[in-house]
Amino acid sequence: RAYSFLHGFSERRCIGLIIKWKAALGLFLSILVFTSTIPILMAVETTPQDVFEGPHVVVLSTVEANRTINDSVVSVIRGMNYTVSPEIFLFCVVDGMPVTIRGVDPASFLKVEHASMVKGTASGDSFVLIGSLFQKRSGLDVGDKVVIPGSSAPSIYEGTVTGVFTSDTPAADEILLPLDTVREMAGKPAGTYQVVRVLNGNVTAISSTLESNNYTVAVGSGPHVTVTNSNMTYEETVAMNLMLRYSGAAAFKNTSVSHMGLFAQRASSSVRVALIGFIILDASLTFIGSFSILTRAIFDRRREIGIMRAIGASNMKVLSIVLNESVILSSVSAILALFVGYITVSYVSSSGLIVVFGQTMHPVMTTSMFLWMFVGMVLVSSLSGLFVAWSIVRVTPSRLIAGFEVEKKPLEKRE
């Protein structure tokens, strides 16, 4: 009876002693770094594709330099009863800030982007629309003058802001101008476009229609790209890209258009390697932090573990108690860290604190992402606690109770 009483008392008492609740604060801070940075790191990969594509959007871009996307291609796609937005891009610096300029038909563009006007108008032949995020960064408003330099051809445009629009996409960081204006500033031939975006388009149907009409176009949606009527060899593709990059012939550059759809996907793929490296580094730092905190918390309770084992608790019983406490503490810490991390990331996103190449980073925050972060952090913390506990239970109870003190030699001076 005495053994049973002491054994039960020891178990109940050690539930709050093996790992103190103050360790949860350290775990919380360690996990918070992970939960706050991963959504932002994921945004680095998705931003290029979001700029040129967007949700539920099919992108048409040129493949061969001498076969541009023109008005006839746009007419064919519109004949399929799709909402079509032909566009031309410029990458400029306005008021000292990098910004993407997009030549658009405003009505079609706002539909494709699911955007809406906040103030002002989006009609006429000389409109200047600014996104809500760019307005916040620049301080511009309806009626203000704006000077926009050309990025491909020596040109400059001076206009008056006619409206402000808002969108949940990166377009909210951009400036919209009429297609003819941007086409002239980009040095592109009349009636041509860099990309054509189609809302809720069917890639297979669009590709088949363009194929039957003998158009050479890259049709892409997400990771899937279909190229129609292209007979270019690998050597010809390499030569064309070298000319696009290094040729000094103005006539060649004026007839060449950037491969926007393919660029967006390749840009995302290029940063994925670095992104994975940063995520692994971030996870490693979180693991080291959690391991260090639990190591100290459990090691400081080695005397209690020694008492439990001295009165009959098996190694498995001690490990199970440590595991239970690790799961409880890490779960509470992870939930708090995810909550605070979500608030932090949401604030960073809404306030536009992180801007890269003129685009505000929009963190990727999905239920599945937060779920696997929670499971991963609890698993890492629990395994860390088990590892530390296993190293301690291998020590004899008497040595644990004595605090690892060793008997001094007779001739050794007392401290």
TORRO-759473 format. One record per residue: x, y, z of N, C-alpha, C in turn; residue in three letters. Coordinates in steps of 0.05 Angstrom, whole numbers, padded with zeros to 5 digits, always signed. Each point is the difference from the previous one (the first is absolute). Example, Ala and Ser with C-alpha at 12.3 -4.5 7.8 and 13.67 -1.06 7.14 Angstrom:
2
+00264-00114+00156-00018+00024+00000+00018+00024+00000ALA-00007+00021-00014+00016+00024+00001-00015+00022+00014SER
***
This chain:
415
+00017-00024+00000-00017+00024+00000+00017+00025+00000ARG+00022+00000+00017+00017+00023+00000+00014+00004-00027ALA+00008-00022-00012+00013+00002-00026-00020+00011-00021TYR-00025-00010+00000-00020+00009-00019-00006+00030+00004SER-00002+00008+00026-00006+00028+00006+00023+00018-00010PHE+00025-00008+00007+00022+00017-00008+00004+00000-00030LEU-00005-00023-00012+00002-00001-00030-00020+00018-00013HIS-00026-00002+00009-00020+00017-00012+00005+00030+00006GLY+00008+00006+00024+00006+00028+00008+00023+00011-00018PHE+00020-00017-00004+00023+00009-00016-00009+00005-00028SER-00017-00017-00012-00009+00004-00027-00016+00026-00002GLU-00018+00004+00019-00017+00024-00002+00017+00025+00004ARG+00019-00002+00018+00016+00024+00006+00019+00006-00023ARG+00011-00020-00012+00019+00004-00021-00012+00009-00027CYS-00027-00002-00002-00012+00010-00024+00005+00030-00003ILE+00002+00014+00023+00005+00029-00001+00029+00006+00005GLY+00017-00020+00005+00028+00005+00008+00020-00008-00021LEU-00005-00021-00016+00021-00008-00019+00005+00022-00020ILE-00021+00011-00011+00003+00023-00019-00018+00022+00011ILE+00012+00021+00009-00016+00023+00010-00013+00015-00022LYS-00022+00013+00006-00015+00014-00020+00015+00024-00011TRP+00020+00010+00014+00016+00023-00011+00015-00009-00025LYS+00004-00026-00003+00013-00009-00025-00018+00005-00024ALA-00026+00002+00004-00018+00006-00022+00006+00027-00013ALA+00009+00019+00016+00007+00027-00011+00023-00002-00019LEU+00020-00016+00008+00023-00003-00019-00008-00015-00025GLY-00017-00021+00003-00010-00014-00024-00016+00018-00018LEU-00017+00017+00013-00016+00019-00015+00017+00019-00017PHE+00020+00011+00012+00017+00019-00015+00016-00015-00022LEU+00008-00024+00005+00015-00015-00020-00018-00007-00024SER-00025-00009+00006-00018-00008-00021-00011+00025-00015ILE-00002+00022+00014-00011+00025-00012+00018+00009-00024LEU+00026-00003+00003+00017+00007-00023-00007-00016-00024VAL-00005-00026+00004-00007-00017-00023-00026+00007-00012PHE-00021+00003+00017-00027+00005-00011-00002+00028-00012THR+00017+00019+00007-00001+00027-00012+00015+00003-00026SER+00020-00017-00004+00017+00003-00023-00008-00018-00023THR-00010-00024+00005-00007-00019-00021-00020+00011-00020ILE-00023+00012+00010-00019+00012-00020+00012+00021-00017PRO+00019+00016+00011+00013+00021-00017+00019-00012-00019ILE+00015-00021+00008+00018-00013-00018-00015-00013-00023LEU-00023-00012+00005-00016-00012-00021-00009+00021-00020MET-00004+00025+00009-00009+00021-00018+00021+00007-00020ALA+00025-00004+00006+00022+00006-00018-00003-00018-00025VAL-00008-00024+00003-00003-00018-00023-00025+00006-00016GLU-00022+00007+00013-00025+00003-00014-00004+00027-00013THR+00015+00021+00009-00005+00027-00010+00004+00003-00030THR+00022-00010-00012+00003+00003-00029-00024-00012-00016PRO-00009-00023+00009-00022-00013-00014-00026+00015+00004GLN-00004+00011+00025-00024+00015+00006-00002+00025-00016ASP+00023+00013-00005+00000+00025-00015-00010-00004-00029VAL+00010-00021-00013-00006-00004-00028-00023-00018-00005PHE-00008-00016+00020-00022-00018-00004-00024+00007+00017GLU+00000-00008+00025-00023+00005+00017-00017-00024+00002GLY-00019+00001+00020-00018-00023+00004-00020-00004-00023PRO-00003-00025-00009-00019-00007-00020+00005+00015-00026HIS+00025+00004-00007+00007+00015-00024+00018-00016-00018VAL-00005+00000-00026+00017-00013-00020+00015+00023-00014VAL+00026-00005-00003+00017+00021-00012+00010-00008-00028VAL-00003+00018-00019+00010-00004-00027+00025+00017-00003LEU+00022-00011-00008+00024+00016-00005+00014-00010-00025SER+00017+00017-00011+00013-00006-00026+00022-00021+00005THR+00006-00015-00021+00020-00020+00000+00023+00007-00019VAL-00007+00008-00024+00020+00007-00020+00000+00031-00004GLU+00024+00011-00003+00003+00029-00002-00015+00012-00024ALA-00002-00015-00021-00013+00011-00024-00030-00007-00002ASN-00011-00012+00021-00028-00006+00001-00012+00011+00026ARG-00009+00025-00001-00010+00013+00023-00029-00005+00005THR-00009+00006+00024-00029-00002+00006-00013+00027-00009ILE-00019-00002-00018-00012+00024-00011-00030+00001+00004ASN-00013+00019-00012-00029+00004+00003-00015-00024-00010ASP+00010-00014-00020-00015-00023-00011-00002-00023+00021SER+00022-00004+00015+00000-00021+00021-00020+00007+00021VAL-00001+00026+00008-00019+00009+00020-00028-00004-00009VAL-00005+00006-00026-00027-00003-00011-00009-00029+00001SER+00018-00018-00007-00007-00029+00000-00007-00009+00029VAL+00015+00008+00020-00006-00008+00027-00026+00013+00010ILE-00004+00025-00007-00026+00012+00008-00023-00013-00013ARG+00004-00011-00024-00021-00014-00013-00008-00026+00014GLY+00016-00009+00019-00006-00023+00016-00016+00007+00025MET-00009+00026+00002-00016+00010+00022+00016+00000+00026ASN+00025+00007-00001+00016+00003+00024+00005+00030+00005TYR+00005+00006+00026+00008+00027+00008+00030+00001-00005THR+00009+00018-00018+00028+00001-00010+00012+00027+00007VAL+00024-00001+00010+00014+00025+00007+00028+00000-00013SER+00002+00014-00024+00027+00003-00012+00016+00021+00015PRO+00026-00006+00004+00016+00018+00017+00028+00003-00010GLU+00012+00023+00008+00028+00006-00006+00012+00011+00026ILE+00025-00009+00006+00013+00007+00025+00023+00019-00003PHE+00004+00018+00019+00024+00016+00003+00009-00003+00029LEU+00026+00002+00004+00011-00002+00027+00016+00026+00005PHE-00012+00018+00016+00011+00027+00002+00005+00008+00029CYS+00010+00024+00003+00003+00012+00027-00016+00026+00000VAL-00019+00002+00017-00018+00023+00002+00003+00012+00028VAL+00007+00025+00001+00004+00014+00026+00020-00015+00018ASP+00021-00012-00013+00021-00014+00014-00007-00028+00009GLY-00024-00010-00009-00008-00027+00008-00004-00017-00025MET+00011-00025+00001-00004-00018-00022-00030-00008-00002PRO-00011-00001-00024-00028-00006-00003-00004-00013-00027VAL-00019-00018-00002-00008-00012-00025-00022+00017-00013THR+00005+00007-00025-00020+00014-00016-00013-00020-00019ILE-00026+00000-00001-00014-00019-00017-00019+00014-00018ARG+00003-00004-00026-00019+00010-00019-00023-00019-00004GLY-00024+00010+00005-00024-00017+00001-00024+00013-00012VAL-00020-00016-00006-00027+00009-00004-00013-00002+00028ASP-00006+00023+00013-00007-00001+00029-00024-00018+00006PRO-00021+00000-00016-00023-00016+00006+00007-00030+00001ALA+00014-00009-00020+00008-00028-00001+00019-00007+00022SER+00020+00017+00005+00020-00005+00020-00013-00003+00028PHE-00018+00019+00007-00013-00001+00026-00016-00026+00004LEU-00012-00010-00022-00015-00025+00002+00019-00024+00005LYS+00022+00000-00015+00019-00023+00002+00012+00000+00028VAL+00007+00024+00011+00013+00002+00026-00020-00001+00023GLU-00026-00001-00005-00020+00002+00020+00005+00026+00017HIS+00007+00021-00014+00006+00025+00013-00024+00019-00001ALA+00001+00021+00016-00022+00019+00000+00012+00028+00004SER-00015+00020-00009+00009+00028+00003-00007+00010+00028MET+00020+00014+00012-00004+00012+00026-00010+00028-00003VAL+00012+00014-00019-00009+00028-00005+00009+00007-00028LYS-00012+00021-00011+00007+00009-00027-00013-00016-00022GLY+00010+00003-00024-00011-00014-00024+00022-00015-00015THR-00008-00019-00015+00018-00017-00016-00008+00000-00029ALA-00007+00023-00011-00009+00002-00027+00016+00021-00015SER-00004+00002-00026+00014+00020-00016+00026-00012-00012GLY+00014+00018-00015+00024-00009-00014+00026+00008+00015ASP-00003+00013+00022+00024+00010+00015-00002-00005+00030SER-00012-00023+00007-00003-00005+00029+00026-00008+00012PHE+00003+00005+00026+00022-00009+00016-00012-00012+00026VAL+00001-00026+00003-00011-00013+00023+00023-00011+00017LEU-00002+00005+00026+00021-00010+00018-00013-00020+00020ILE+00015-00021+00006-00010-00019+00019+00000+00010+00028GLY-00016-00011+00017-00003+00010+00028+00026-00003+00016SER+00015-00022-00005+00025-00003+00015+00021+00020-00010LEU+00001+00005-00026+00019+00020-00010-00008+00028+00010PHE-00026+00005+00002-00009+00026+00011+00010+00004+00028GLN-00001-00022+00016+00009+00001+00028+00030+00006+00001LYS+00015-00012-00018+00029+00004+00000+00008+00027-00010ARG-00013+00009-00021+00008+00025-00014-00014+00025+00011SER-00024-00003+00011-00014+00023+00010-00015+00015-00022GLY+00000-00011-00025-00015+00012-00022-00030-00004+00003LEU-00015+00018-00012-00029-00002+00001-00012+00012-00026ASP-00026-00003-00002-00013+00010-00025+00005+00029-00003VAL+00008+00008-00024+00006+00028-00006+00030+00007+00001GLY+00017-00018+00011+00028+00006+00002+00014-00006-00027ASP+00021+00015-00005+00016-00004-00024+00019-00023+00004LYS+00006-00015-00021+00019-00022+00002+00016-00001-00026VAL+00026-00004+00003+00018-00002-00023+00011-00028-00001VAL-00003-00013-00024+00007-00028-00003+00020-00002-00023ILE+00025-00010+00005+00019-00004-00022-00004-00026-00014PRO+00008-00002-00025-00001-00025-00014+00023-00018+00009GLY-00004-00026-00003+00021-00019+00009+00014-00013-00024SER-00012-00001-00023+00011-00013-00024+00008+00020-00021SER-00015+00021-00003+00005+00021-00020+00003+00027+00014ALA+00016+00018-00011+00002+00027+00012-00026+00015-00002PRO-00014+00001+00022-00026+00013+00000-00007+00008+00028SER-00019+00018+00003-00010+00009+00026-00029+00007-00002ILE-00015-00006+00021-00029+00005+00000-00006+00017+00025TYR-00015+00021-00005-00009+00016+00023-00030+00001-00001GLU-00012-00008+00022-00029+00000+00001-00011+00006+00028GLY-00026-00001+00003-00013+00005+00025-00015-00025+00010THR+00004-00006+00025-00014-00024+00011-00030+00004-00001VAL-00014-00018-00014-00029+00002-00003-00015-00018+00018THR+00013-00020+00012-00015-00019+00017+00018-00018+00016GLY-00011-00012+00020+00014-00019+00018-00017-00025+00000VAL+00014-00023-00004-00014-00026+00001+00012-00018+00021PHE-00014-00020+00008+00010-00019+00020-00004-00028-00010THR+00018-00017+00009+00000-00028-00008+00014-00017+00021SER-00007-00025+00002+00014-00018+00018+00025-00012-00013ASP+00007+00008-00024+00022-00011-00015+00023+00021+00000THR+00024-00008-00010+00022+00020-00001-00006+00024-00018PRO-00022+00000-00015-00006+00023-00017-00005+00025+00017ALA-00007-00003+00025-00004+00023+00017+00025+00017+00005ALA+00023-00011-00009+00025+00015+00002+00007+00014-00027ASP-00017-00001-00019+00007+00008-00027-00014+00026-00008GLU+00009+00011-00023-00013+00023-00013-00010-00010-00027ILE-00025+00007-00006-00013-00008-00025-00002+00023-00019LEU+00009-00004-00025-00002+00020-00021-00014-00011-00025LEU-00008+00017-00019-00012-00011-00024+00020-00017-00016PRO-00011-00020-00014+00017-00018-00016+00017+00015-00020LEU-00011+00018-00015+00015+00015-00021+00023+00016+00012ASP-00005+00011+00023+00021+00016+00013+00024-00017+00008THR-00006-00023+00014+00021-00017+00009+00014-00014-00024VAL-00015-00007-00021+00011-00012-00023+00021+00018-00013ARG-00006+00026-00002+00019+00019-00011+00024+00003+00018GLU-00004+00001+00026+00022+00003+00019+00018-00025+00000MET-00011-00023-00005+00015-00025-00001+00013-00005-00027ALA-00007+00016-00021+00011-00003-00026-00010-00025-00015GLY-00025-00006+00005-00012-00024-00013-00016+00008-00024LYS-00002-00017-00020-00016+00006-00024-00030+00003+00006PRO-00014+00015-00016-00028+00004+00004-00015-00026-00002ALA-00020-00003+00018-00018-00023-00001+00013-00025+00013GLY+00023+00002+00014+00012-00023+00012-00001+00002+00031THR+00003-00023+00013-00001-00001+00029+00022-00018+00010TYR+00007+00004+00025+00019-00018+00013-00013-00026+00010GLN-00022+00004+00014-00015-00023+00010-00030+00005-00003VAL-00015-00021-00001-00029+00001+00000-00010-00019+00022VAL-00014+00011+00019-00010-00016+00022-00030-00005-00003ARG-00007-00025+00005-00028-00010-00005-00011-00010+00026VAL-00023+00011+00009-00012-00008+00025-00015-00026-00003LEU+00005-00019+00018-00013-00026+00000+00001-00014-00027ASN+00023+00003-00013+00003-00013-00027+00007-00029+00002GLY-00006-00015-00020+00007-00028-00002+00025-00003-00017ASN+00022-00009+00012+00025-00001-00014-00002-00017-00025VAL-00012-00023+00002-00002-00018-00023-00016+00012-00022THR-00023+00012+00006-00017+00012-00020+00013+00023-00014ALA+00014+00017+00016+00013+00023-00012+00023-00009-00018ILE+00016-00019+00010+00022-00010-00017-00010-00012-00026SER-00021-00016+00001-00011-00012-00024-00009+00021-00020SER-00014+00021+00010-00010+00021-00018+00023+00015-00013THR+00020+00007+00016+00023+00014-00012+00016-00018-00019LEU+00002-00025+00007+00014-00019-00018-00014-00002-00027GLU-00027-00002+00001-00015-00002-00025+00002+00025-00017SER+00004+00023+00013+00003+00026-00014+00029+00007-00007ASN+00018-00019+00006+00028+00003-00008+00014+00022+00015ASN-00007+00005+00025+00013+00020+00017+00022-00014+00016TYR+00023+00013+00003+00022-00011+00016-00001+00016+00027THR-00010-00013+00020-00004+00013+00026+00005-00020+00022VAL+00012+00009+00022+00003-00016+00024-00025+00004+00018ALA-00014-00021+00006-00024+00002+00017+00006-00014+00026VAL-00001+00016+00022+00008-00011+00026-00020+00005+00022GLY-00002-00018+00019-00016+00003+00024+00014-00016+00022SER+00011+00015+00020+00015-00013+00021+00025-00013-00012GLY+00005-00025+00007+00024-00014-00010-00003-00011-00028PRO-00024+00002-00012-00005-00012-00026+00002+00020-00023HIS+00017-00006-00019+00004+00018-00023-00002-00016-00025VAL-00016+00009-00019-00003-00012-00026+00008+00019-00022THR+00017-00008-00018+00010+00017-00021-00013-00010-00026VAL-00012+00019-00015-00014-00008-00025+00017+00008-00024THR+00001-00018-00020+00011+00006-00027+00029+00010+00002ASN+00016-00011+00017+00028+00008+00002+00018-00022-00010SER+00016+00005-00020+00019-00020-00011+00029+00008+00006ASN+00004+00017+00020+00027+00008+00006+00016-00022+00013MET+00025-00003-00009+00018-00019+00012+00012+00011+00025THR+00015-00017+00014+00012+00010+00025+00021+00022-00006TYR+00015-00004-00021+00020+00020-00008-00013+00026-00007GLU-00022-00001-00014-00014+00025-00008-00011+00014+00025GLU-00009-00015+00020-00010+00012+00024+00022+00014+00015THR+00023-00013+00002+00023+00012+00013+00009+00026-00014VAL+00001-00001-00027+00008+00023-00015-00019+00023+00004ALA-00026-00006+00000-00020+00021+00003+00003+00014+00027MET+00004-00016+00021+00003+00011+00027+00025+00017+00002ASN+00022-00009-00013+00024+00016+00001-00004+00027-00015LEU-00014-00001-00022-00006+00025-00014-00018+00019+00016MET-00020-00012+00014-00017+00016+00016+00015+00014+00022LEU+00021-00013+00010+00014+00011+00022+00023+00020-00008ARG+00014-00008-00022+00024+00016-00007-00001+00015-00026TYR-00020-00004-00016+00000+00013-00026-00003+00031+00003SER+00014+00015-00016-00002+00029+00001-00017+00011-00022GLY-00011-00018-00016-00016+00009-00023-00027+00009+00009ALA-00006+00026-00003-00025+00011+00009-00024-00013-00014ALA+00004-00006-00026-00022-00013-00015-00007-00027+00011ALA+00020-00015+00008-00005-00027+00011-00014+00002+00027PHE+00009+00019+00017-00012+00002+00026-00028+00011-00001LYS-00006+00016-00020-00027+00011-00003-00020-00022-00008ASN+00010-00021-00013-00019-00021-00009+00001-00024+00019THR+00014+00003+00022+00002-00022+00019-00015+00007+00025SER-00013-00020+00011-00016+00004+00024+00010-00019+00022VAL-00001+00008+00024+00009-00017+00022-00018-00024+00003SER+00011-00023+00008-00016-00024+00004-00011+00001+00029HIS-00020+00016+00005-00009+00005+00027-00010-00025+00015MET-00016-00015-00014-00011-00024+00014+00021-00019+00008GLY+00019-00006-00019+00022-00018+00006+00018+00011+00021LEU+00005+00026-00002+00017+00014+00019-00010-00004+00029PHE-00026+00004+00003-00012-00002+00027+00005-00027+00012ALA-00003-00021-00016+00003-00027+00011+00029-00006+00005GLN+00018+00008-00018+00028-00005+00004+00012+00016+00023ARG-00011+00024+00003+00009+00016+00023-00008-00013+00026ALA-00024-00011+00001-00009-00014+00024+00017-00025+00006SER+00007-00014-00022+00017-00024+00003+00028+00007+00009SER+00010+00022-00010+00028+00008+00007+00003+00006+00029SER-00020+00013+00012+00003+00008+00028-00008-00023+00019VAL-00011-00022-00011-00010-00021+00017+00024-00014+00014ARG+00023-00002-00013+00023-00013+00012+00009+00016+00024VAL+00004+00026-00004+00008+00017+00023-00021+00000+00022ALA-00026+00000-00008-00021+00000+00019+00001-00025+00018LEU+00004-00023-00012+00001-00025+00015+00023+00001+00020ILE+00023+00011-00009+00023+00003+00018-00006+00017+00024GLY-00014+00023-00005-00007+00018+00023-00019-00014+00019PHE-00019-00015-00011-00020-00014+00017+00014-00021+00017ILE+00019-00015-00012+00015-00020+00015+00017+00014+00022ILE+00012+00022-00007+00016+00015+00021-00018+00010+00022LEU-00023+00011-00008-00020+00009+00020-00009-00022+00019ASP-00006-00023-00012-00009-00023+00016+00022-00010+00018ALA+00025+00001-00010+00022-00010+00016+00004+00018+00025SER-00002+00027-00005+00003+00018+00023-00022-00004+00020LEU-00024-00005-00010-00023-00005+00019+00005-00026+00016THR+00010-00020-00014+00006-00026+00013+00021+00004+00022PHE+00022+00014-00007+00021+00005+00019-00010+00015+00024ILE-00017+00021-00005-00011+00015+00022-00017-00016+00018GLY-00018-00016-00012-00018-00017+00016+00016-00021+00016SER+00020-00012-00013+00016-00020+00013+00015+00011+00024PHE+00011+00024-00004+00015+00013+00022-00018+00007+00024SER-00024+00010-00006-00018+00007+00021-00009-00024+00016ILE-00008-00022-00015-00009-00024+00014+00023-00014+00015LEU+00024+00002-00012+00023-00012+00014+00004+00012+00027THR+00000+00027+00001+00004+00013+00025-00023-00005+00020ARG-00025+00001-00011-00023-00004+00017-00001-00028+00013ALA+00007-00020-00016+00000-00028+00011+00025-00005+00017ILE+00022+00010-00008+00025-00005+00015-00002+00013+00028PHE-00013+00023+00002-00004+00012+00026-00018-00016+00019ASP-00014-00020-00012-00018-00017+00016+00011-00028+00003ARG+00026-00003-00002+00011-00027+00001-00003-00012+00028ARG-00001+00017+00021-00003-00010+00027-00028-00013+00003ARG-00021+00013-00010-00027-00011+00001-00002-00026-00015GLU+00014-00001-00023+00000-00025-00016+00014-00022+00016ILE+00022+00007+00014+00014-00020+00017-00018-00010+00022GLY-00016+00018+00013-00018-00009+00021-00021-00019-00011ILE-00011+00007-00023-00021-00018-00012+00012-00027-00005MET+00024-00001-00011+00011-00026-00006+00008-00015+00025ARG+00008+00015+00021+00008-00013+00025-00024-00014+00014ALA-00024+00011-00004-00023-00013+00013-00014-00019-00019ILE+00012-00006-00023-00010-00022-00016-00010+00007-00027GLY+00001+00025-00009-00010+00008-00027+00020-00011-00020ALA-00011-00013-00021+00017-00011-00021+00009+00022-00019SER+00020-00007-00016+00009+00019-00020-00022+00008-00019ASN-00016-00020-00008-00022+00006-00019-00021+00018+00012MET-00004-00003+00027-00019+00018+00014+00010+00028+00000LYS+00025+00004+00005+00012+00027+00000-00002+00012-00028VAL+00007-00016-00020+00000+00009-00028-00029+00008-00008LEU-00019-00016+00009-00028+00007-00008-00009+00026+00013SER+00009+00005+00025-00008+00025+00013+00013+00024-00015ILE+00026-00003-00007+00014+00021-00015-00014+00004-00027VAL-00007-00021-00013-00013+00002-00026-00027+00015+00003LEU-00016-00007+00020-00026+00013+00004+00004+00030+00005ASN+00020+00007+00017+00004+00028+00006+00011+00015-00024GLU+00017-00013-00015+00011+00013-00024-00022+00005-00021SER-00018-00019-00003-00021+00004-00019-00019+00023+00009VAL-00006+00000+00026-00018+00021+00010+00013+00028-00002ILE+00025+00002+00009+00013+00026-00001+00005+00010-00029LEU+00009-00018-00017+00005+00007-00028-00026+00007-00014SER-00021-00014+00006-00026+00006-00013-00010+00027+00007SER+00001+00007+00027-00008+00026+00009+00017+00022-00013VAL+00027-00005+00000+00018+00020-00011-00004+00003-00030SER-00005-00022-00014-00003+00001-00029-00026+00015-00007ALA-00022-00005+00015-00025+00013-00005+00003+00030+00004ILE+00013+00008+00022+00004+00029+00005+00018+00012-00021LEU+00021-00015-00008+00019+00011-00020-00014+00002-00027ALA-00017-00019-00007-00014+00002-00026-00020+00024+00000LEU-00013+00004+00023-00018+00022+00002+00014+00027-00002PHE+00022+00003+00015+00015+00025-00001+00013+00003-00027VAL+00010-00022-00011+00013+00001-00026-00020+00008-00022GLY-00024-00010+00002-00021+00008-00020-00006+00030+00002TYR-00002+00010+00024-00005+00029+00004+00023+00016-00011ILE+00024-00009+00006+00024+00015-00009+00002+00000-00030THR-00004-00023-00013+00002-00002-00029-00022+00016-00013VAL-00024-00001+00011-00022+00015-00011+00005+00030+00001SER+00012+00009+00022+00006+00028+00002+00022+00008-00020TYR+00020-00017-00003+00022+00006-00020-00012+00001-00028VAL-00019-00018-00006-00012+00000-00026-00017+00024-00005SER-00017+00007+00019-00019+00022-00004+00014+00027+00000SER+00022+00003+00015+00014+00025+00002+00021+00004-00022SER+00006-00021-00015+00019+00002-00021+00028+00006+00009GLY+00009-00013+00022+00026+00005+00011+00022-00013-00017LEU-00006-00022-00014+00021-00014-00016-00007+00004-00029ILE+00016+00016-00014-00004+00005-00029+00025-00009-00014VAL-00003-00017-00020+00023-00010-00016-00006+00006-00029VAL+00018+00015-00013-00003+00007-00029-00027+00012-00005PHE-00009+00017+00018-00025+00014-00005-00025-00016+00006GLY+00003-00024+00011-00023-00017+00007+00000-00006+00030GLN-00023+00006+00012-00003-00007+00029-00002-00030+00003THR+00015-00012+00018-00001-00028+00004-00027-00007+00014MET-00014-00018-00013-00026-00010+00011+00005-00028+00012HIS+00003-00002+00026+00006-00026+00012-00020-00022-00007PRO+00009-00024-00002-00017-00023-00006-00010-00011+00026VAL-00025+00003+00006-00012-00009+00025-00024-00018-00006MET+00005-00026+00001-00022-00019-00005-00003-00018+00025THR-00023-00012+00002-00006-00018+00022+00020-00023+00001THR+00005-00012-00023+00018-00023-00002+00028+00008+00009SER+00009+00024-00007+00027+00009+00008+00002+00002+00030MET-00020+00013+00013+00001+00003+00029-00003-00027+00014PHE-00014-00018-00013-00004-00027+00013+00027-00015+00000LEU+00014+00000-00023+00025-00015+00000+00021+00014+00016TRP-00001+00026+00003+00019+00014+00018-00005-00008+00029MET-00026-00002+00008-00007-00008+00027+00009-00029+00005PHE-00006-00018-00018+00008-00028+00004+00030-00002+00001VAL+00014+00014-00018+00029-00002+00000+00013+00011+00025GLY-00010+00022+00011+00012+00011+00024-00005-00018+00024MET-00025-00010+00003-00006-00019+00022+00017-00025-00002VAL+00003-00010-00024+00016-00025-00004+00030+00005+00007LEU+00011+00023-00009+00028+00006+00006+00004+00004+00030VAL-00018+00015+00013+00004+00004+00028-00003-00025+00016SER-00019-00017-00007-00005-00025+00014+00024-00019-00003SER+00011-00002-00024+00024-00017-00004+00024+00011+00015LEU+00002+00027+00001+00022+00012+00016-00002-00007+00029SER-00024+00002+00011-00004-00007+00028+00006-00029+00006GLY-00008-00018-00018+00005-00029+00004+00030-00005-00001LEU+00014+00013-00018+00029-00005-00003+00015+00009+00026PHE-00008+00023+00010+00013+00009+00025-00007-00018+00023VAL-00026-00008+00002-00008-00018+00022+00014-00027-00001ALA+00003-00010-00024+00014-00026-00003+00029+00001+00009TRP+00013+00023-00005+00028+00002+00009+00001+00003+00030SER-00021+00009+00013+00000+00004+00029-00007-00026+00014ILE-00019-00015-00010-00009-00025+00014+00022-00021-00001VAL+00019+00003-00017+00022-00020-00001+00020+00004+00024ARG-00004+00022+00014+00017+00005+00024-00013-00012+00024VAL+00015-00010+00019-00011-00013+00024-00016+00020+00017THR-00021-00009+00013-00016+00018+00017+00016+00014+00022PRO+00018-00014+00012+00016+00012+00022+00016+00024-00011SER+00011-00004-00024+00016+00022-00011-00017+00023-00008ARG-00025-00006-00010-00018+00022-00007-00008+00016+00024LEU-00006-00015+00023-00008+00014+00024+00022+00017+00011ILE+00025-00010-00002+00023+00014+00010+00008+00023-00018ALA-00013+00002-00022+00006+00022-00018+00027-00003-00015GLY+00007-00025-00005+00025-00006-00015+00025+00008+00016PHE-00003+00003+00027+00024+00006+00016+00016-00025+00003GLU+00026+00002+00000+00018-00023+00004+00016+00004+00026VAL+00007-00022+00012+00015+00002+00025+00028+00010-00005GLU+00008+00020+00016+00027+00012-00004+00021-00018+00013LYS+00024+00003-00010+00023-00015+00012+00007+00012+00027LYS+00011-00017+00018+00007+00010+00027+00018+00024+00000PRO+00019+00001-00018+00020+00021+00000-00010+00025-00015LEU-00023-00002-00013-00010+00023-00015-00012+00021+00018GLU+00006+00024-00004-00010+00022+00017-00030+00003-00004LYS-00013+00008+00022-00028+00005-00002-00004+00028-00013ARG-00021+00002-00017-00006+00026-00013-00015+00018+00020GLU
***
